[in-house]
Amino acid sequence: MKRVLGFLGVAGVLSACVTINIYFPAAAAEKAADKIIDEVWQLQNDAKEPAADTQKK
Amino acid sequence: MQKMMMHLLVLVAMMLSASGSYAAADLEVNTPAISAIKNSMQARHAQLAPHYASGAVGLTEDGLIAVRDVNAMPLKDRTGINALVGAENSDRNALYKEIAAGNGHPEWRGEIQSTFAGRWIDKAHVGWFYQGAGGWVKK
């Protein structure tokens, strides 16, 4: 019985660690933000940018 | 005792694999909902850009936009500006929500919003206004 309780205790502590490890991916979020902002504000003037065509007309 | 050690090892392995897979993950931003919002914001940007440049509209510190000075814009634009800013803010709020939901973590919404807030300001053109701790700042 003691052993079972000990196991449950260890399992509890470790599962808490698992929860903490699912952290907010800050670097990935910055990358995603940069990508979306570049597209919305059209900051990268690459060849496939659609706005370039309309401006020329 | 040996059995317990085995359980312990299994748990440690599970913990490591869980942290490993999340550390490497990229955020998914190509869902249909996110693309639709992005296109709508991209189309609206042509209307908003002159107001950012004149200082009529500024970037807020919470990742949205706000009317800063109606006197900086032509009379003809003044009546529609609140609707324009409102539409942009609805899209921005929906964008943050969809990125969080699209990645299976709706609770990340606030952190995604504050990440965007910093990046919008970093990427803003020189001369645009953004909200700092003490009020509006000209970049």
N, CA and C atoms of all chains as a GROMACS GRO file, in nm:
protein
  588
    1MET      N    1   0.083  -0.121   0.000
    1MET     CA    2   0.000   0.000   0.000
    1MET      C    3   0.087   0.126   0.000
    2LYS      N    4   0.190   0.120   0.084
    2LYS     CA    5   0.282   0.234   0.091
    2LYS      C    6   0.346   0.259  -0.047
    3ARG      N    7   0.378   0.145  -0.109
    3ARG     CA    8   0.446   0.154  -0.238
    3ARG      C    9   0.354   0.218  -0.343
    4VAL      N   10   0.226   0.179  -0.336
    4VAL     CA   11   0.130   0.236  -0.430
    4VAL      C   12   0.118   0.387  -0.409
    5LEU      N   13   0.110   0.425  -0.280
    5LEU     CA   14   0.099   0.568  -0.250
    5LEU      C   15   0.222   0.644  -0.298
    6GLY      N   16   0.339   0.582  -0.275
    6GLY     CA   17   0.463   0.645  -0.320
    6GLY      C   18   0.464   0.662  -0.471
    7PHE      N   19   0.418   0.560  -0.540
    7PHE     CA   20   0.414   0.567  -0.686
    7PHE      C   21   0.321   0.678  -0.734
    8LEU      N   22   0.205   0.686  -0.668
    8LEU     CA   23   0.108   0.790  -0.706
    8LEU      C   24   0.167   0.929  -0.682
    9GLY      N   25   0.242   0.941  -0.572
    9GLY     CA   26   0.304   1.070  -0.541
    9GLY      C   27   0.403   1.110  -0.649
   10VAL      N   28   0.489   1.014  -0.686
   10VAL     CA   29   0.589   1.041  -0.791
   10VAL      C   30   0.519   1.074  -0.922
   11ALA      N   31   0.415   0.997  -0.952
   11ALA     CA   32   0.341   1.021  -1.076
   11ALA      C   33   0.281   1.161  -1.076
   12GLY      N   34   0.230   1.201  -0.961
   12GLY     CA   35   0.170   1.334  -0.951
   12GLY      C   36   0.271   1.444  -0.976
   13VAL      N   37   0.387   1.431  -0.912
   13VAL     CA   38   0.492   1.532  -0.928
   13VAL      C   39   0.537   1.538  -1.074
   14LEU      N   40   0.556   1.423  -1.134
   14LEU     CA   41   0.605   1.421  -1.272
   14LEU      C   42   0.500   1.472  -1.370
   15SER      N   43   0.373   1.441  -1.344
   15SER     CA   44   0.272   1.491  -1.438
   15SER      C   45   0.260   1.643  -1.427
   16ALA      N   46   0.291   1.696  -1.309
   16ALA     CA   47   0.295   1.842  -1.294
   16ALA      C   48   0.406   1.898  -1.383
   17CYS      N   49   0.519   1.828  -1.387
   17CYS     CA   50   0.629   1.870  -1.474
   17CYS      C   51   0.586   1.868  -1.619
   18VAL      N   52   0.510   1.767  -1.658
   18VAL     CA   53   0.464   1.757  -1.797
   18VAL      C   54   0.377   1.877  -1.830
   19THR      N   55   0.289   1.913  -1.736
   19THR     CA   56   0.201   2.027  -1.760
   19THR      C   57   0.284   2.155  -1.778
   20ILE      N   58   0.383   2.173  -1.693
   20ILE     CA   59   0.465   2.293  -1.701
   20ILE      C   60   0.543   2.296  -1.833
   21ASN      N   61   0.580   2.177  -1.881
   21ASN     CA   62   0.659   2.173  -2.003
   21ASN      C   63   0.581   2.212  -2.128
   22ILE      N   64   0.447   2.209  -2.123
   22ILE     CA   65   0.370   2.254  -2.239
   22ILE      C   66   0.359   2.405  -2.227
   23TYR      N   67   0.471   2.471  -2.248
   23TYR     CA   68   0.480   2.615  -2.228
   23TYR      C   69   0.442   2.688  -2.356
   24PHE      N   70   0.424   2.817  -2.345
   24PHE     CA   71   0.395   2.899  -2.462
   24PHE      C   72   0.520   2.912  -2.548
   25PRO      N   73   0.515   2.872  -2.675
   25PRO     CA   74   0.636   2.878  -2.759
   25PRO      C   75   0.663   3.020  -2.809
   26ALA      N   76   0.732   3.097  -2.728
   26ALA     CA   77   0.751   3.240  -2.757
   26ALA      C   78   0.823   3.264  -2.889
   27ALA      N   79   0.929   3.187  -2.916
   27ALA     CA   80   1.006   3.208  -3.039
   27ALA      C   81   0.921   3.176  -3.161
   28ALA      N   82   0.846   3.066  -3.154
   28ALA     CA   83   0.760   3.028  -3.266
   28ALA      C   84   0.651   3.132  -3.286
   29ALA      N   85   0.601   3.190  -3.178
   29ALA     CA   86   0.496   3.292  -3.189
   29ALA      C   87   0.550   3.418  -3.256
   30GLU      N   88   0.676   3.454  -3.222
   30GLU     CA   89   0.736   3.571  -3.286
   30GLU      C   90   0.753   3.550  -3.436
   31LYS      N   91   0.796   3.430  -3.468
   31LYS     CA   92   0.815   3.395  -3.610
   31LYS      C   93   0.682   3.403  -3.684
   32ALA      N   94   0.580   3.349  -3.624
   32ALA     CA   95   0.447   3.350  -3.685
   32ALA      C   96   0.397   3.494  -3.700
   33ALA      N   97   0.420   3.576  -3.596
   33ALA     CA   98   0.377   3.716  -3.601
   33ALA      C   99   0.448   3.790  -3.714
   34ASP      N  100   0.579   3.769  -3.724
   34ASP     CA  101   0.657   3.837  -3.828
   34ASP      C  102   0.606   3.801  -3.966
   35LYS      N  103   0.574   3.675  -3.985
   35LYS     CA  104   0.529   3.628  -4.116
   35LYS      C  105   0.397   3.695  -4.151
   36ILE      N  106   0.307   3.698  -4.056
   36ILE     CA  107   0.174   3.755  -4.083
   36ILE      C  108   0.183   3.907  -4.103
   37ILE      N  109   0.263   3.974  -4.019
   37ILE     CA  110   0.275   4.120  -4.031
   37ILE      C  111   0.338   4.156  -4.166
   38ASP      N  112   0.441   4.082  -4.206
   38ASP     CA  113   0.504   4.109  -4.336
   38ASP      C  114   0.402   4.098  -4.450
   39GLU      N  115   0.312   4.001  -4.437
   39GLU     CA  116   0.212   3.983  -4.543
   39GLU      C  117   0.106   4.092  -4.538
   40VAL      N  118   0.058   4.124  -4.419
   40VAL     CA  119  -0.049   4.223  -4.407
   40VAL      C  120   0.003   4.362  -4.448
   41TRP      N  121   0.123   4.396  -4.405
   41TRP     CA  122   0.179   4.527  -4.437
   41TRP      C  123   0.263   4.524  -4.566
   42GLN      N  124   0.273   4.408  -4.626
   42GLN     CA  125   0.348   4.389  -4.751
   42GLN      C  126   0.488   4.450  -4.740
   43LEU      N  127   0.558   4.404  -4.638
   43LEU     CA  128   0.690   4.461  -4.612
   43LEU      C  129   0.799   4.399  -4.696
   44GLN      N  130   0.774   4.277  -4.746
   44GLN     CA  131   0.877   4.216  -4.831
   44GLN      C  132   0.836   4.226  -4.976
   45ASN      N  133   0.906   4.310  -5.051
   45ASN     CA  134   0.870   4.334  -5.191
   45ASN      C  135   0.926   4.226  -5.282
   46ASP      N  136   0.876   4.104  -5.262
   46ASP     CA  137   0.924   3.998  -5.352
   46ASP      C  138   0.839   3.997  -5.478
   47ALA      N  139   0.880   3.916  -5.574
   47ALA     CA  140   0.821   3.918  -5.707
   47ALA      C  141   0.673   3.880  -5.706
   48LYS      N  142   0.635   3.795  -5.613
   48LYS     CA  143   0.497   3.747  -5.618
   48LYS      C  144   0.398   3.839  -5.548
   49GLU      N  145   0.444   3.954  -5.506
   49GLU     CA  146   0.355   4.045  -5.435
   49GLU      C  147   0.246   4.098  -5.529
   50PRO      N  148   0.119   4.077  -5.498
   50PRO     CA  149   0.013   4.117  -5.590
   50PRO      C  150  -0.003   4.269  -5.601
   51ALA      N  151   0.030   4.343  -5.494
   51ALA     CA  152   0.011   4.487  -5.496
   51ALA      C  153   0.098   4.555  -5.602
   52ALA      N  154   0.214   4.496  -5.632
   52ALA     CA  155   0.306   4.556  -5.730
   52ALA      C  156   0.238   4.566  -5.866
   53ASP      N  157   0.159   4.466  -5.902
   53ASP     CA  158   0.091   4.466  -6.031
   53ASP      C  159  -0.013   4.578  -6.040
   54THR      N  160  -0.092   4.592  -5.934
   54THR     CA  161  -0.198   4.692  -5.939
   54THR      C  162  -0.140   4.833  -5.940
   55GLN      N  163  -0.026   4.850  -5.876
   55GLN     CA  164   0.035   4.983  -5.872
   55GLN      C  165   0.085   5.026  -6.010
   56LYS      N  166   0.131   4.929  -6.089
   56LYS     CA  167   0.188   4.962  -6.220
   56LYS      C  168   0.081   5.008  -6.318
   57LYS      N  169  -0.043   4.962  -6.298
   57LYS     CA  170  -0.148   4.991  -6.396
   57LYS      C  171  -0.190   5.137  -6.392
   58MET      N  172   1.034  -0.277  -0.535
   58MET     CA  173   1.117  -0.157  -0.555
   58MET      C  174   1.163  -0.144  -0.701
   59GLN      N  175   1.204  -0.260  -0.754
   59GLN     CA  176   1.252  -0.259  -0.893
   59GLN      C  177   1.140  -0.218  -0.988
   60LYS      N  178   1.020  -0.268  -0.954
   60LYS     CA  179   0.904  -0.237  -1.038
   60LYS      C  180   0.876  -0.086  -1.037
   61MET      N  181   0.893  -0.028  -0.915
   61MET     CA  182   0.867   0.114  -0.902
   61MET      C  183   0.968   0.197  -0.984
   62MET      N  184   1.092   0.149  -0.981
   62MET     CA  185   1.195   0.218  -1.058
   62MET      C  186   1.161   0.216  -1.207
   63MET      N  187   1.105   0.103  -1.249
   63MET     CA  188   1.067   0.091  -1.390
   63MET      C  189   0.959   0.194  -1.424
   64HIS      N  190   0.860   0.202  -1.336
   64HIS     CA  191   0.753   0.300  -1.358
   64HIS      C  192   0.811   0.440  -1.365
   65LEU      N  193   0.905   0.465  -1.276
   65LEU     CA  194   0.967   0.596  -1.270
   65LEU      C  195   1.037   0.629  -1.402
   66LEU      N  196   1.110   0.530  -1.452
   66LEU     CA  197   1.181   0.550  -1.578
   66LEU      C  198   1.084   0.579  -1.692
   67VAL      N  199   0.975   0.505  -1.695
   67VAL     CA  200   0.875   0.525  -1.800
   67VAL      C  201   0.820   0.668  -1.792
   68LEU      N  202   0.792   0.712  -1.669
   68LEU     CA  203   0.736   0.846  -1.652
   68LEU      C  204   0.836   0.954  -1.694
   69VAL      N  205   0.962   0.934  -1.658
   69VAL     CA  206   1.064   1.032  -1.697
   69VAL      C  207   1.075   1.038  -1.849
   70ALA      N  208   1.070   0.921  -1.912
   70ALA     CA  209   1.079   0.917  -2.058
   70ALA      C  210   0.960   0.990  -2.121
   71MET      N  211   0.842   0.971  -2.062
   71MET     CA  212   0.723   1.038  -2.115
   71MET      C  213   0.736   1.188  -2.101
   72MET      N  214   0.788   1.229  -1.986
   72MET     CA  215   0.803   1.371  -1.960
   72MET      C  216   0.900   1.435  -2.060
   73LEU      N  217   1.010   1.367  -2.084
   73LEU     CA  218   1.111   1.421  -2.176
   73LEU      C  219   1.056   1.428  -2.318
   74SER      N  220   0.984   1.324  -2.359
   74SER     CA  221   0.933   1.325  -2.496
   74SER      C  222   0.829   1.436  -2.511
   75ALA      N  223   0.748   1.459  -2.408
   75ALA     CA  224   0.647   1.565  -2.416
   75ALA      C  225   0.714   1.701  -2.430
   76SER      N  226   0.815   1.727  -2.346
   76SER     CA  227   0.878   1.859  -2.352
   76SER      C  228   0.952   1.875  -2.484
   77GLY      N  229   1.013   1.768  -2.531
   77GLY     CA  230   1.089   1.774  -2.657
   77GLY      C  231   1.002   1.810  -2.774
   78SER      N  232   0.886   1.745  -2.783
   78SER     CA  233   0.804   1.769  -2.901
   78SER      C  234   0.746   1.911  -2.900
   79TYR      N  235   0.718   1.965  -2.781
   79TYR     CA  236   0.663   2.101  -2.778
   79TYR      C  237   0.771   2.206  -2.804
   80ALA      N  238   0.892   2.179  -2.761
   80ALA     CA  239   0.998   2.278  -2.778
   80ALA      C  240   1.027   2.302  -2.926
   81ALA      N  241   1.013   2.197  -3.009
   81ALA     CA  242   1.051   2.210  -3.148
   81ALA      C  243   0.936   2.261  -3.235
   82ALA      N  244   0.816   2.265  -3.181
   82ALA     CA  245   0.699   2.292  -3.264
   82ALA      C  246   0.695   2.436  -3.315
   83ASP      N  247   0.650   2.450  -3.439
   83ASP     CA  248   0.622   2.581  -3.496
   83ASP      C  249   0.473   2.607  -3.482
   84LEU      N  250   0.434   2.731  -3.485
   84LEU     CA  251   0.291   2.760  -3.479
   84LEU      C  252   0.232   2.751  -3.619
   85GLU      N  253   0.115   2.690  -3.626
   85GLU     CA  254   0.044   2.677  -3.752
   85GLU      C  255  -0.030   2.807  -3.782
   86VAL      N  256   0.000   2.869  -3.896
   86VAL     CA  257  -0.070   2.994  -3.929
   86VAL      C  258  -0.135   2.988  -4.067
   87ASN      N  259  -0.147   2.868  -4.121
   87ASN     CA  260  -0.203   2.856  -4.256
   87ASN      C  261  -0.341   2.791  -4.259
   88THR      N  262  -0.416   2.804  -4.152
   88THR     CA  263  -0.552   2.748  -4.155
   88THR      C  264  -0.640   2.841  -4.240
   89PRO      N  265  -0.748   2.789  -4.297
   89PRO     CA  266  -0.836   2.873  -4.380
   89PRO      C  267  -0.886   2.996  -4.305
   90ALA      N  268  -0.919   2.980  -4.175
   90ALA     CA  269  -0.970   3.094  -4.098
   90ALA      C  270  -0.864   3.203  -4.087
   91ILE      N  271  -0.740   3.164  -4.059
   91ILE     CA  272  -0.633   3.263  -4.044
   91ILE      C  273  -0.605   3.331  -4.178
   92SER      N  274  -0.603   3.254  -4.286
   92SER     CA  275  -0.578   3.312  -4.418
   92SER      C  276  -0.685   3.414  -4.456
   93ALA      N  277  -0.810   3.383  -4.423
   93ALA     CA  278  -0.919   3.474  -4.457
   93ALA      C  279  -0.904   3.607  -4.383
   94ILE      N  280  -0.869   3.599  -4.255
   94ILE     CA  281  -0.852   3.722  -4.175
   94ILE      C  282  -0.734   3.802  -4.230
   95LYS      N  283  -0.627   3.731  -4.262
   95LYS     CA  284  -0.505   3.795  -4.313
   95LYS      C  285  -0.536   3.870  -4.444
   96ASN      N  286  -0.610   3.807  -4.533
   96ASN     CA  287  -0.644   3.872  -4.660
   96ASN      C  288  -0.729   3.997  -4.637
   97SER      N  289  -0.822   3.987  -4.544
   97SER     CA  290  -0.908   4.101  -4.514
   97SER      C  291  -0.825   4.217  -4.459
   98MET      N  292  -0.728   4.185  -4.373
   98MET     CA  293  -0.642   4.290  -4.315
   98MET      C  294  -0.550   4.349  -4.420
   99GLN      N  295  -0.503   4.263  -4.510
   99GLN     CA  296  -0.413   4.311  -4.615
   99GLN      C  297  -0.487   4.410  -4.706
  100ALA      N  298  -0.612   4.377  -4.738
  100ALA     CA  299  -0.692   4.466  -4.824
  100ALA      C  300  -0.719   4.599  -4.753
  101ARG      N  301  -0.742   4.594  -4.624
  101ARG     CA  302  -0.774   4.716  -4.549
  101ARG      C  303  -0.651   4.804  -4.529
  102HIS      N  304  -0.535   4.744  -4.535
  102HIS     CA  305  -0.413   4.820  -4.505
  102HIS      C  306  -0.394   4.940  -4.598
  103ALA      N  307  -0.439   4.928  -4.724
  103ALA     CA  308  -0.424   5.040  -4.818
  103ALA      C  309  -0.498   5.163  -4.766
  104GLN      N  310  -0.612   5.141  -4.700
  104GLN     CA  311  -0.689   5.253  -4.644
  104GLN      C  312  -0.627   5.306  -4.516
  105LEU      N  313  -0.566   5.216  -4.439
  105LEU     CA  314  -0.513   5.257  -4.308
  105LEU      C  315  -0.375   5.323  -4.319
  106ALA      N  316  -0.296   5.281  -4.416
  106ALA     CA  317  -0.157   5.326  -4.425
  106ALA      C  318  -0.142   5.479  -4.420
  107PRO      N  319  -0.223   5.556  -4.499
  107PRO     CA  320  -0.206   5.702  -4.490
  107PRO      C  321  -0.236   5.758  -4.351
  108HIS      N  322  -0.326   5.693  -4.279
  108HIS     CA  323  -0.360   5.741  -4.144
  108HIS      C  324  -0.250   5.708  -4.042
  109TYR      N  325  -0.181   5.596  -4.064
  109TYR     CA  326  -0.065   5.567  -3.978
  109TYR      C  327   0.042   5.675  -4.003
  110ALA      N  328   0.062   5.705  -4.133
  110ALA     CA  329   0.168   5.799  -4.170
  110ALA      C  330   0.139   5.940  -4.118
  111SER      N  331   0.011   5.980  -4.118
  111SER     CA  332  -0.023   6.116  -4.074
  111SER      C  333  -0.028   6.124  -3.921
  112GLY      N  334  -0.034   6.011  -3.855
  112GLY     CA  335  -0.045   6.011  -3.710
  112GLY      C  336  -0.190   6.013  -3.662
  113ALA      N  337  -0.284   6.005  -3.756
  113ALA     CA  338  -0.426   6.004  -3.718
  113ALA      C  339  -0.459   5.876  -3.642
  114VAL      N  340  -0.395   5.767  -3.684
  114VAL     CA  341  -0.419   5.638  -3.621
  114VAL      C  342  -0.285   5.585  -3.570
  115GLY      N  343  -0.286   5.526  -3.451
  115GLY     CA  344  -0.163   5.471  -3.395
  115GLY      C  345  -0.181   5.327  -3.350
  116LEU      N  346  -0.067   5.263  -3.322
  116LEU     CA  347  -0.067   5.123  -3.279
  116LEU      C  348  -0.073   5.120  -3.126
  117THR      N  349  -0.166   5.045  -3.072
  117THR     CA  350  -0.178   5.039  -2.926
  117THR      C  351  -0.083   4.934  -2.870
  118GLU      N  352  -0.060   4.943  -2.739
  118GLU     CA  353   0.036   4.850  -2.679
  118GLU      C  354  -0.022   4.710  -2.659
  119ASP      N  355  -0.152   4.694  -2.687
  119ASP     CA  356  -0.210   4.560  -2.676
  119ASP      C  357  -0.237   4.496  -2.812
  120GLY      N  358  -0.166   4.542  -2.914
  120GLY     CA  359  -0.175   4.475  -3.044
  120GLY      C  360  -0.296   4.514  -3.127
  121LEU      N  361  -0.359   4.626  -3.093
  121LEU     CA  362  -0.471   4.675  -3.174
  121LEU      C  363  -0.432   4.813  -3.230
  122ILE      N  364  -0.529   4.884  -3.287
  122ILE     CA  365  -0.503   5.020  -3.333
  122ILE      C  366  -0.609   5.113  -3.274
  123ALA      N  367  -0.580   5.243  -3.273
  123ALA     CA  368  -0.676   5.338  -3.217
  123ALA      C  369  -0.664   5.470  -3.291
  124VAL      N  370  -0.776   5.545  -3.294
  124VAL     CA  371  -0.772   5.680  -3.349
  124VAL      C  372  -0.696   5.767  -3.249
  125ARG      N  373  -0.593   5.835  -3.298
  125ARG     CA  374  -0.509   5.914  -3.208
  125ARG      C  375  -0.540   6.062  -3.221
  126ASP      N  376  -0.562   6.107  -3.348
  126ASP     CA  377  -0.582   6.250  -3.371
  126ASP      C  378  -0.663   6.270  -3.500
  127VAL      N  379  -0.794   6.291  -3.484
  127VAL     CA  380  -0.877   6.307  -3.604
  127VAL      C  381  -0.838   6.431  -3.684
  128ASN      N  382  -0.778   6.531  -3.619
  128ASN     CA  383  -0.741   6.652  -3.692
  128ASN      C  384  -0.630   6.627  -3.793
  129ALA      N  385  -0.562   6.514  -3.779
  129ALA     CA  386  -0.453   6.484  -3.871
  129ALA      C  387  -0.504   6.423  -4.002
  130MET      N  388  -0.633   6.401  -4.012
  130MET     CA  389  -0.683   6.338  -4.135
  130MET      C  390  -0.778   6.430  -4.209
  131PRO      N  391  -0.789   6.410  -4.342
  131PRO     CA  392  -0.879   6.494  -4.420
  131PRO      C  393  -1.024   6.478  -4.372
  132LEU      N  394  -1.103   6.589  -4.382
  132LEU     CA  395  -1.242   6.587  -4.336
  132LEU      C  396  -1.322   6.470  -4.391
  133LYS      N  397  -1.300   6.439  -4.518
  133LYS     CA  398  -1.381   6.337  -4.584
  133LYS      C  399  -1.359   6.197  -4.522
  134ASP      N  400  -1.245   6.177  -4.457
  134ASP     CA  401  -1.217   6.045  -4.400
  134ASP      C  402  -1.268   6.031  -4.256
  135ARG      N  403  -1.304   6.144  -4.196
  135ARG     CA  404  -1.329   6.141  -4.051
  135ARG      C  405  -1.453   6.060  -4.013
  136THR      N  406  -1.557   6.067  -4.096
  136THR     CA  407  -1.680   5.996  -4.058
  136THR      C  408  -1.660   5.844  -4.057
  137GLY      N  409  -1.578   5.794  -4.148
  137GLY     CA  410  -1.564   5.650  -4.158
  137GLY      C  411  -1.453   5.590  -4.073
  138ILE      N  412  -1.377   5.676  -4.006
  138ILE     CA  413  -1.256   5.626  -3.941
  138ILE      C  414  -1.285   5.529  -3.826
  139ASN      N  415  -1.391   5.557  -3.750
  139ASN     CA  416  -1.420   5.467  -3.637
  139ASN      C  417  -1.459   5.328  -3.686
  140ALA      N  418  -1.536   5.324  -3.794
  140ALA     CA  419  -1.576   5.195  -3.850
  140ALA      C  420  -1.454   5.121  -3.904
  141LEU      N  421  -1.365   5.197  -3.968
  141LEU     CA  422  -1.244   5.136  -4.026
  141LEU      C  423  -1.155   5.077  -3.916
  142VAL      N  424  -1.134   5.156  -3.812
  142VAL     CA  425  -1.051   5.110  -3.699
  142VAL      C  426  -1.120   4.992  -3.627
  143GLY      N  427  -1.252   5.001  -3.613
  143GLY     CA  428  -1.328   4.893  -3.550
  143GLY      C  429  -1.317   4.763  -3.627
  144ALA      N  430  -1.326   4.773  -3.760
  144ALA     CA  431  -1.317   4.653  -3.844
  144ALA      C  432  -1.179   4.591  -3.833
  145GLU      N  433  -1.075   4.677  -3.831
  145GLU     CA  434  -0.939   4.626  -3.819
  145GLU      C  435  -0.920   4.557  -3.683
  146ASN      N  436  -0.972   4.617  -3.578
  146ASN     CA  437  -0.956   4.557  -3.445
  146ASN      C  438  -1.032   4.426  -3.432
  147SER      N  439  -1.149   4.416  -3.496
  147SER     CA  440  -1.221   4.287  -3.493
  147SER      C  441  -1.138   4.180  -3.561
  148ASP      N  442  -1.079   4.217  -3.675
  148ASP     CA  443  -0.995   4.120  -3.746
  148ASP      C  444  -0.874   4.080  -3.661
  149ARG      N  445  -0.812   4.178  -3.598
  149ARG     CA  446  -0.694   4.148  -3.516
  149ARG      C  447  -0.730   4.057  -3.399
  150ASN      N  448  -0.840   4.087  -3.332
  150ASN     CA  449  -0.883   4.001  -3.221
  150ASN      C  450  -0.913   3.860  -3.270
  151ALA      N  451  -0.980   3.852  -3.386
  151ALA     CA  452  -1.012   3.720  -3.442
  151ALA      C  453  -0.884   3.645  -3.480
  152LEU      N  454  -0.786   3.720  -3.532
  152LEU     CA  455  -0.659   3.659  -3.572
  152LEU      C  456  -0.588   3.596  -3.453
  153TYR      N  457  -0.580   3.670  -3.343
  153TYR     CA  458  -0.511   3.617  -3.224
  153TYR      C  459  -0.584   3.494  -3.171
  154LYS      N  460  -0.716   3.502  -3.172
  154LYS     CA  461  -0.796   3.391  -3.123
  154LYS      C  462  -0.780   3.268  -3.211
  155GLU      N  463  -0.779   3.290  -3.343
  155GLU     CA  464  -0.770   3.178  -3.436
  155GLU      C  465  -0.631   3.112  -3.432
  156ILE      N  466  -0.527   3.190  -3.412
  156ILE     CA  467  -0.394   3.131  -3.404
  156ILE      C  468  -0.386   3.042  -3.281
  157ALA      N  469  -0.439   3.091  -3.170
  157ALA     CA  470  -0.438   3.011  -3.047
  157ALA      C  471  -0.521   2.884  -3.065
  158ALA      N  472  -0.643   2.901  -3.117
  158ALA     CA  473  -0.733   2.786  -3.134
  158ALA      C  474  -0.678   2.689  -3.238
  159GLY      N  475  -0.624   2.744  -3.347
  159GLY     CA  476  -0.573   2.661  -3.456
  159GLY      C  477  -0.454   2.576  -3.414
  160ASN      N  478  -0.391   2.613  -3.305
  160ASN     CA  479  -0.278   2.535  -3.255
  160ASN      C  480  -0.316   2.453  -3.132
  161GLY      N  481  -0.447   2.446  -3.107
  161GLY     CA  482  -0.496   2.360  -3.000
  161GLY      C  483  -0.477   2.416  -2.860
  162HIS      N  484  -0.445   2.546  -2.851
  162HIS     CA  485  -0.424   2.608  -2.718
  162HIS      C  486  -0.496   2.742  -2.712
  163PRO      N  487  -0.629   2.740  -2.699
  163PRO     CA  488  -0.703   2.868  -2.691
  163PRO      C  489  -0.652   2.958  -2.578
  164GLU      N  490  -0.590   2.897  -2.476
  164GLU     CA  491  -0.542   2.977  -2.362
  164GLU      C  492  -0.417   3.058  -2.397
  165TRP      N  493  -0.359   3.034  -2.513
  165TRP     CA  494  -0.241   3.111  -2.555
  165TRP      C  495  -0.277   3.247  -2.614
  166ARG      N  496  -0.405   3.271  -2.632
  166ARG     CA  497  -0.452   3.390  -2.702
  166ARG      C  498  -0.388   3.520  -2.651
  167GLY      N  499  -0.387   3.538  -2.519
  167GLY     CA  500  -0.331   3.661  -2.462
  167GLY      C  501  -0.183   3.676  -2.492
  168GLU      N  502  -0.111   3.565  -2.482
  168GLU     CA  503   0.034   3.572  -2.508
  168GLU      C  504   0.062   3.597  -2.656
  169ILE      N  505  -0.023   3.539  -2.741
  169ILE     CA  506  -0.008   3.564  -2.885
  169ILE      C  507  -0.033   3.711  -2.914
  170GLN      N  508  -0.136   3.765  -2.851
  170GLN     CA  509  -0.169   3.907  -2.870
  170GLN      C  510  -0.053   3.997  -2.826
  171SER      N  511   0.008   3.966  -2.711
  171SER     CA  512   0.117   4.054  -2.667
  171SER      C  513   0.243   4.034  -2.751
  172THR      N  514   0.262   3.915  -2.805
  172THR     CA  515   0.374   3.895  -2.898
  172THR      C  516   0.354   3.981  -3.022
  173PHE      N  517   0.232   3.977  -3.077
  173PHE     CA  518   0.202   4.060  -3.194
  173PHE      C  519   0.219   4.208  -3.162
  174ALA      N  520   0.173   4.250  -3.045
  174ALA     CA  521   0.181   4.392  -3.009
  174ALA      C  522   0.324   4.442  -3.025
  175GLY      N  523   0.419   4.365  -2.973
  175GLY     CA  524   0.559   4.405  -2.982
  175GLY      C  525   0.609   4.404  -3.125
  176ARG      N  526   0.567   4.306  -3.202
  176ARG     CA  527   0.617   4.293  -3.340
  176ARG      C  528   0.557   4.399  -3.432
  177TRP      N  529   0.428   4.432  -3.415
  177TRP     CA  530   0.369   4.540  -3.497
  177TRP      C  531   0.451   4.667  -3.478
  178ILE      N  532   0.482   4.700  -3.351
  178ILE     CA  533   0.554   4.824  -3.321
  178ILE      C  534   0.696   4.818  -3.377
  179ASP      N  535   0.762   4.702  -3.361
  179ASP     CA  536   0.898   4.688  -3.414
  179ASP      C  537   0.902   4.708  -3.566
  180LYS      N  538   0.798   4.662  -3.632
  180LYS     CA  539   0.797   4.666  -3.778
  180LYS      C  540   0.731   4.793  -3.834
  181ALA      N  541   0.678   4.877  -3.747
  181ALA     CA  542   0.613   5.000  -3.792
  181ALA      C  543   0.713   5.090  -3.863
  182HIS      N  544   0.663   5.166  -3.962
  182HIS     CA  545   0.750   5.258  -4.036
  182HIS      C  546   0.790   5.374  -3.944
  183VAL      N  547   0.901   5.437  -3.980
  183VAL     CA  548   0.944   5.557  -3.907
  183VAL      C  549   0.836   5.665  -3.926
  184GLY      N  550   0.800   5.734  -3.819
  184GLY     CA  551   0.699   5.839  -3.828
  184GLY      C  552   0.562   5.794  -3.781
  185TRP      N  553   0.540   5.664  -3.774
  185TRP     CA  554   0.412   5.613  -3.724
  185TRP      C  555   0.410   5.627  -3.572
  186PHE      N  556   0.288   5.634  -3.518
  186PHE     CA  557   0.274   5.647  -3.372
  186PHE      C  558   0.238   5.514  -3.309
  187TYR      N  559   0.296   5.491  -3.193
  187TYR     CA  560   0.258   5.373  -3.115
  187TYR      C  561   0.244   5.414  -2.969
  188GLN      N  562   0.170   5.332  -2.896
  188GLN     CA  563   0.146   5.361  -2.755
  188GLN      C  564   0.259   5.304  -2.670
  189GLY      N  565   0.328   5.392  -2.598
  189GLY     CA  566   0.428   5.346  -2.503
  189GLY      C  567   0.372   5.353  -2.362
  190ALA      N  568   0.456   5.333  -2.263
  190ALA     CA  569   0.409   5.336  -2.124
  190ALA      C  570   0.353   5.473  -2.088
  191GLY      N  571   0.414   5.580  -2.143
  191GLY     CA  572   0.373   5.715  -2.105
  191GLY      C  573   0.283   5.784  -2.206
  192GLY      N  574   0.227   5.709  -2.300
  192GLY     CA  575   0.141   5.771  -2.400
  192GLY      C  576   0.191   5.746  -2.541
  193TRP      N  577   0.144   5.828  -2.636
  193TRP     CA  578   0.180   5.807  -2.777
  193TRP      C  579   0.325   5.847  -2.803
  194VAL      N  580   0.392   5.767  -2.880
  194VAL     CA  581   0.532   5.793  -2.915
  194VAL      C  582   0.543   5.790  -3.067
  195LYS      N  583   0.617   5.886  -3.123
  195LYS     CA  584   0.640   5.885  -3.268
  195LYS      C  585   0.766   5.806  -3.295
  196LYS      N  586   0.754   5.708  -3.383
  196LYS     CA  587   0.870   5.623  -3.410
  196LYS      C  588   0.970   5.695  -3.500
   0.00000   0.00000   0.00000
